């Protein structure tokens, strides 16, 4: 349920002027410019934000209720109110689809991580401290020595070719590590 407190004097000219003043104030606060926005949109936005309690809860059902109340009270704004209702529904549907897509991507990433850890728990049995190994990191492959062994990861000490401090230590999943034979 939306509570409205529309102005008593509701001439179109007066509403348009009030909406423009309201928009100008917002533009000055935000540093934006709404010169090319249709006046009907400005009036509907002004009435929704200033003449209803919509701002207490800006949910989609309350947006629809506010627009419907404005369209009922001001029939000349009905088309703009309907456009805003449709636009809000489309935006909500897009946001929901993006959220579902993000959740699916996150679940796929978690599944890849679980598979990596599972494979690493099996592979770690074949590794031991002091063993020379190679491993991928970013777009390079490095060779080093295992200094510590955990449940699914090993700590590898290695040296980079360039730079002032060349000694590095990295924690690597065991399934990504390849033992290096002395002939290599």
Secondary structure, 3 states (H helix, E strand, C coil): CCCECCCCCCCHHHHHHHHHHHHHHHHHHHCCCCCCCCHHHHHHHHHHHHCECHHHCCCHHHHHHHHHHHHHHCHHHHHHHHHHHHHHHHHHHHHHHHHHHHHHHHHHHHHHHHHHHHHHHHHHHHCCCCCEEEEEECCEEEEEEEEEECCCEEEEEEECCCCCCCEEEEEEEHHHEEECCCCC
